[in-house]
Each structure stands twice: as C-alpha cells, then as structure tokens.
Amino acid sequence: MAVVSGKSFNRSAAWIALACLVVPMFASYYFDDMFSSISYLFENPALTQLGWDAAGYGLYTSGYSVLCVFGGLVVCGVLLDKWGVRITGSIFVGMMAAGAGLVLWALLSGSSASLTVAYVGCMFFGLGSEIAGTAVTRSIAKWFRGGPMALAMGLQLAIARLGTAFALVLSPILVRQQAGHVYTLAETARPAVVGMGLMALGLILWAFFVALDARADRIEGKKVFPSAKDIADATESALSPATTDADKDEFRMKDVLGVLGNKNFWLLGLLCVLFYSSIIAFKKFAGAILIPRFDIPAEAAGWMVSMLPFSTVIFAPLFGMLVDKAGKGTRWMVLGAILALIAHLLLAFAPAGVPFWGYLSMVFLGFGYSLVPAALWPSVPKIVPDKVLGTTFALIYWVQNLGLLSFKWLAGIILGKSADNGPVSVELMFVGLCVAAVVVALLFRQTSARHPELQLDKANR
C-alpha cells in the first residue's frame, strides 16, 4: 500500500482490476480483426457461399464507426461521466457482445440480407466496443492515478492487441486457403464462433470488476482515487476560467464545450485519427495488400501482419514505463509517427515479391504502433480535469472513428476498382495519413514547449 496525494493507493487491488479489464478488450480486438488476414475471401463473391465482395467487406468493416460518429460516442461519453464506469460500462460491454452475436448470426444465415444484418451488428459492436474501451481507460486512470498509469495503459493496450495477433494467426488456420474452393457459411463463420466464446469470458470478468470497483468505492468513499489537485489546477483555467472550487467535482454539460474549445484536445484527436487510420484501416485489408505485393501465401501474410500486435505486447509496456520514468512523451509521439511513415513508404515502394521488405515494414510499424499510444493516452488526463475525462476520451474516440469510417470504406473502394495496382494505390493513401500525423505530432510538441504548466513531457513518477 502506497500513499498518493494523501489517499491510499492499493497496488494489488489495482492490478487485479486491470486483469479483469483487459479480457473484454482482448475479445473486442479479436472480433474486430478476425477477417483481416483472410480478407482475400472477399476479393471475388464466388469464393464464398456468403457472396460478399471487397466493397461489401469494406462497407461491413466501416459499420464499426457509424454509431460512434453520429453522436453515439459523445452522448455515451457524457453518460460515462454522469453514471460512472460500472453502469455505463456494463451497458456497452453488453452491447458489444450483442452486436458480435448479430454478426455471427448473419454469417451463418447466408441470406440475401446477410451483409445488411452484419453491418447493423457491426454498428452496435463498434459503439459498444468504443464505450467499453473508454470505460476501461477511464477505470485505469481512476485506479492508477498517482501510480504507474502509463505502464498500466501500456499493458492493457498490449494484451488487447494480443487479441488482434490471435485473430491474425488463428483465422488462416481456421479457414484454410484452398485454390478453387468455395467456402461454406460454417467455414467462413469459424473465426466469429471463437470470438463469441471470448466475449462470454469477457462478460464474466467485467462483472467481477464491477463488484470489485463497487466494493472499493464503499471502502474509500465516493471516489477511490480522486484526481491529483495539481493537475486539475493546472488545466482547469484553460477549460473554464470562471469555474469555482465548488464546481470542480460536479460534471455539467457546459464542460463539453470547454473540452471542444481546448486546442490540445484537437491536436491529440487529430493525431489519433491520422495515426490509427494508417494502421487499423491497413490491418483490415492486410491480406489483400501483403499477398500480392510480396507474393506470399495467406498464412505467411497472417504471421507477417501479426508482428504488429505481437510487438506491442512486448514494447507497449516497456515504452509505457519509459514514459512514466523519463517523460518526453511528445517526442515519442513524433518518433512513432515517423516510423509509421517509413513503414508505409516501404509497403508502397519496396521491390515487389521480396518478403523481407514486408517484414521490415512491420518492424517499423510495430515500433510506431507501440510508441504513439504509450505517450498519447497518458497525456489526456494532463490536458483536462478529471470530471470530464470520460467525455474527453469519448470525444477523441469520436474523432478517431470519423476517420476510420471514411478510410476503411475508401480502402475497400480503391482495392475493388484498382485490380492490378490496388495495393500500391491504397498504400499511397496511408502514406498521406502518416505525413499529416507527423505534422500534428510536431505541433503538439511545440504546445508542450510553450505550456510547461501542463507537464506533458514530465515523468509520471
């Protein structure tokens, strides 16, 4: 038991809470990426009894962000601050599982409306996943306030992305690549069946976390780990200068406008949408890009792209500890964005048919995929008061999903219309996103230098 800001910080309980929180996110990441390494199935509708093509698959994946973009994330982020993580998180973890179940039903039914039903299911799955992720991040910020927050967030991110790695490696095993074979509905749905099993385990452990969090609140009072006063004092004036001390702990709707008026929020939001779109949208079509670019089979492509999440399992916690102990978070964001740019330049322009360049690009992209989030997410509690933290995370996820909705859909169109040069054409789009991400990261670095009171580059000791 350590003492932080005059309040007890129960390390053992915090790590138990984290262990419960990571499993629903593992399940979410698995289900979201279960078709990424076998996306070649949808290049031709005749390959499966399901009958989807590349544009249809792109539409399905874009459904993840629809409800998030059209107000869902913002409204639910406010609910998170009003109702707390236990009530709001439970609702949306349940929605995530229900949406996944609807997708599985659509895959198994094979009806003419299967794409529409799966699209709707993906919409509910996406909103549920994003708010569940916001609740998880908000909970980590609460339980690890004053402790190793960047390390905890890095571990959560690493284990969640292990779900992606599990999907990328397992799906080509569950659905074997066979020349001239028409895949049945049951074969196509195998990855989703596994995903639903993971969802069930995630629901059980989320329920355990809710009980643990409620017990901790009863023991410690209304707030388990109140926000550090110095952080609140340093940022409150930038958001609502007229706010009195009596108002600091009470969330009000006008606080949302305060967040939207915060320049730092927009810089982090833009960096998030540009950087994540260059990686998440890429992963959705990894098989369709890597297989023709480097002349490799589907299983090899799955292993190649799985280097991304596997690398974060190791490096995200290490970089989280680096940010905790050394600070300089904005510099790591710049470096991570540059590494992602190098990776996509290799994917676009490296010699075709040489797998080495594909593996090297995944190394650079994996490092970037670990560096940027390890520094970005722990910066959010430094730019806003604790009372609007859930809303702020939700707003950033909203901006992120606006980009994901657009770029996943656009990637599917580019690949569908550019049969011969599709992989290079879509990679040029990702290069552009990375260039913009580097520019935004540099702007945020300048903000840190101009406003040292925010302590964006200070170590979290």
N, C-alpha and C positions, 0 to 999 in steps of 0.2 A: 504494500500500500504506500503510494507516494502522495505528497501534498502539492496541489497546484492551485494557485490563487486562493488559498485559504480553504479549498474544498478537497475532499478525498477523491483520489483517482484510483479506482480498483483495477489494477492491471489484469489480473486473472479473469475477472468478470468481463472486461473489455475484449479480451482475446476470445473468450467463449462466445460472446455476442458476434464478433467478426466471423467466427467459424460457422455460425448459423446463417449469417447474411450472405456468405459467398455462394452457397449452393443454389438458391434461386437464380442468381446471376449466371452461374455456370450453365444451368439449364436453359436460360434465355439465350445466351450466346450460342450454345449448341444448336438450338432450334432455328435461330436466325441464319446460321451458316450451313445448315445441313445439306444444301444443294450446291454450295459454292464450287466444290472440286468435281462435281458431276454435272455442271451446267451444260456440258456438251449434249446432254439428253434432249435439250430443248432447242437445238440448232435446227432440227427437222421434225415437224409434227408427226411424221410417220414412224419415228423411233420409239414412241411410247403409245400405249393404249389411251393414255391421258390426253394426248394430242395437243400439247402446248408447243408454241414456237418461241424463239428468242424474245420477240417483242412481248408476248404474253407473259413469259417468265419475268421480264423486266418490269412489266406492269404489276405482277404479283409482289415482287420484292419492294416496289415503291409504295405498296399499300401500307407498309410498316409505318410510314411517316404521315399518312393523310390526316388522321385524327389529331396527331401531335401538332401538325402545322395549323390546322383550322381550329385553333383555340383550346384544344384539349389539354395540352401541356401547361399553358398559362393558368387556366382555371384550376386544374388539379394541383399545380404548384401552390396556388393560394390556399386550396383546401389542406394541403400538407402543413402549411404554417398555422392554419386555423384549427384543424382537427388533430394534428400530430401524426407521427410516423406509424403508430400502431393501427389506428383506424384507417387512414388513407392508404397506407402500405398494404394492409390486408385486402382492401377492396381491389386494388390494382394488381397485386400478385394473383388474386383470383381471376381477374380479367385476363391477365397474361395466359394463364393455364386454359381458360375457356376459349380464348382465341386460337391457341395452338390446337385444341381439340377440334375446333371447326375446320381448321386447315387439314388435319388428319382425315376427318370425315369426307372432305371434298376430294382428297387424293384417292381415297378408297372407293368413293361412289363412281367416279369416272363419268358423271353425267355431262350433258352439254353445258350445264351451268357451273361446272367444277371450278373454272377459273374465277368466275364471279364470287362463288362461295368462299374460295380460298383467299381471294382479295379482301373480302369483308373480314374473314378470320384473321388475316394478317394485319388489318387495320386495328382490330381490338387487341391482338397480341402486341402490336407495336406500342400502342398507348399504354397498355398495362406494363410492358417491359420498361418503358421510359420512366413512368412514375415510380415503378418498383425500384428502378435504379436510382432515381432521385431520393427515394426514401432510404435506400441503403447508404448512399453517400451522406445524406443528412444525418443518419444514425451514427455513422463513423465519425463525422465531425463532432457529434454530441459526446460520444463515448471516449474519444481520444483527444478532446480539447485539452491543450496543455501538455499532451504526451506526443508520442511518435506518430502524428497524424499522417504525414506523407508516406511513412513506411506502411501504415495500415491501409491507406488508399492504394498504395502500390501493390500490396499483397492481394487486396480484393480484386484489383484490375487484372493481376497476373492469373489468379485462379479462374476468374470469369473468362479470360481469353483462352485458358486451357480448354474450356468448353468449345471454343472455336476450333482449336487444334484437334480435339477429339472428333469433331464433325468432319473436318477436312481429311483426316486419316481414315476414319471408320466408314464414311459414306461410300468411297470407291470399293471397299471390301464388301459392304452390304449389297451394293449394286455393281456387280462385276461388268467391266467393259467387254462387250462381245460384238464383233463385227457382224452386221446383218441381222442382229437380234432385235425383236420388238419387245420392249419391256412391259410386263403386265402391270396392272394397277397395284397389286400387292408388292411387287418388286420395287416400284417407284416409291411406295409409301414406307418402305422399311426404315429409312432414317427418321421419319416422323414418329414411328412407333416407339423407337428408342427414346426420342425426345419427350414423349408423353410420360414415360417412366421416370425420367429425370425431373420432369415438372412435379410429379407426385411427391418425390423425395423433397424437392424444394418447398412445397407447401407444408410438409410436416415440420421441417426445420424453421420455416418462417413462424409457424405457430409457437414453436419453442422460444424463439427470440421475443415474440410479443409477450409471452409470460415472463421472461427474464427482464425485459425492459420495464414492464409494469411493476414487478417486484422491486427493481432498483429505484423507481420513482417513489414508491411507498416508503422506502428506507431513507432516501436522501431528501425527499421533499418534491416540490413541483418540478424542479429542474435538476437532473442528475449532475450535469457538468455545465454550469452557466458559462456564457461566453466571457473570454478574458476582457476585463474592463479597458485595458489599454488599447485593444484592437477596436472595440466599439467606439471609444472616444476619438480614435484617430480617423475613423471613417464616417461617423455619424454626421459631421458637419458638411461633408461633401454631398450627402444624400438629402438631408432635410435640416438645414441650419436652424430652423425655428423650433425644432423639437425640444421639449423639456425633458428633464430627467425622469419625470413621472410617466412620460410616454414611451420610454425606450424599450420596455419589455412587452408592450402591447402592439400586436400587428394591426395595421389599418390599411384599407385599400389604397390610400394615397401613397403608401410606401412603395407600391408597384411602380407608380410614376417616378418616384425617386430612383428606383433601380434603372428604369429606362432612360433617365437623364444622366446616368453615370457613364462617362466616356470609357472608363476601364471595363465596364460590363460589355460594351460593344466591341472593344478590342479583343477581349477573351472570347466573346461569342463568334466573332468573325474568324479568329484563329481556329477555333473549334470546328466550325463548319467547313472551312477550306481544308484543314489538315485531315479531319476524319473522312471527308468525302473522297479524298485522294486514296484512302486506304480501304474504307468499308465498301465503297462502290466497286473498287478494284477486286476485292475478295469475292463479291457476288458473281463476277464473271471471270474468276481466275483461271478456271479450266479452259474456257473459250479463248483466253488470251495466251496462256503459257503453252498449251499443247501445240498450236500451230506455230508459235514464234520459235520454240526451241525443239520441236519435233520429238516430243516425249509422250509416253502413254499416260492415261488418266491417273493411275496410281502414283506415278512419279510426280505428276503435277500436284497431286494432293499432298505428297510429302514436301514438295518444294514450297508451296504456299503455307504449309503448316509451320514452317520456320518462323513465320510472323508471331503467332501466339505462343509457340514454344519459347522463343527468345524472350518474350515479355514475362514468362513465368520466372525466368532467372533474373532478367535485368530490370524489370519494373520495380521489384522490392529493393534492389541494390541502388537504383537511381533515386528511389524514394528516400532511402537512408542518406544518400548523398545530399539531397535537397534539405533534409532535416538537419544534417550536421554542418554542411558547408554553405548552404544558401545558394545565391546566384541563380535563382530559378529562371529568370527571364533569359539569361544566357543559354541555359539548356534548351529552352523553347526554340530559340533561334537555331541552335545546332541541330536539333531534331528535325526542324522543317527543312534545313539544307540537306540533311541525309535522305529525307524522303524525296526531295527533288532529284538528287543523284540517282536514286533507285529507279525512278520513273524514266529518267533520261536513258538509263541502261536498257530498261524494258522496251523503250521505243526505238533506240538506235543501235543497240549492240548487234553483232552479227547473228543472223538467223541460224537456227539449227544447232547452236552450241549451248548445251545446258548449263555450262559453267557460268555464263553471264546471267542466267536466270537465278541461280543460287546466290551469286554475288549481289544481285539487286535485292534479294530477300534479306540478305545480311544487313545492308544499309537501311532497308525499310523497317526491319525488325528493331534496329537500334533507335531509329526515329520514333517508331511506334511505342517505345518504352520511355524515351526521354521526354517528349512533349507532355503526355498525360501526367507523368510523375511530377512535373513542375506546374502544369496548368491547374489541375483540380485543387491542390492545396492553396493556390493563390486566391481562389474565390472567397473563402472566409475572411481574407485580408482586405477585400475591397467593399464589403457590405456588412452591416450589423447582423448579429446572429438571428434576430427576429424575422428577417426577410431572406434567410439563407436558402430555405426550401424553395421560395419563389424564384430566387436568383438562379439556382441550379436548373429549375424547370424552364426558365426563360432562355438560358443558354442551350439547353437540350432542344427547345423550340426552334431556335435559330439553326442549330445543327440539323434537325430533321427537315427543315425547309430546304436545305442544300441536298440532303440525302434523297429526298423525294424527287428532286429535279435531276440530279446527276445519275442516279440508278436508272431512272426512266430513259434519260438521254443516252446512257451507255448501251442499253438494250437496243435502242433505235440505230445507233451507229454500227453496232455489230451486225444487226439484221440487214442493214442496207449496204454495208461495205463487205461483201463476202470475201474478197481476196485480201483487202488491206484493212479489214476491220480492227484487228488487234493494235496495229500501229496508230490508226486514227483515234481510237479511244484512249490510247496512252498519251497522245498529244493533249487531250483534254485534261488528263491527270497532271501532266507537266505544268500546264497553265495554272491549275489549282495550287500546286506546290510553290510556284513563283509568287503567287499572291499571298500564300501563307508565310513565306519568308519575309515579305514586306510588312505584313501585320505584326509578326513577332518582333521585328526591329522597332516598330512604332511603340509596342508595349515596353520594350527595353528602354526606350527614351523616356516613357512615362515613369518608370521606376527610378531613373536617374533624377528626374525633375521633382518627384514627390517621395522623398525618403521616408516621410512620416507613415506611408503605407507599409513599409518594411517588406516589400515584395521580394527582395533579394536577401533578406535576413534569414539566418539559420533558425530552424524550429527546435531549439534545444529544450 
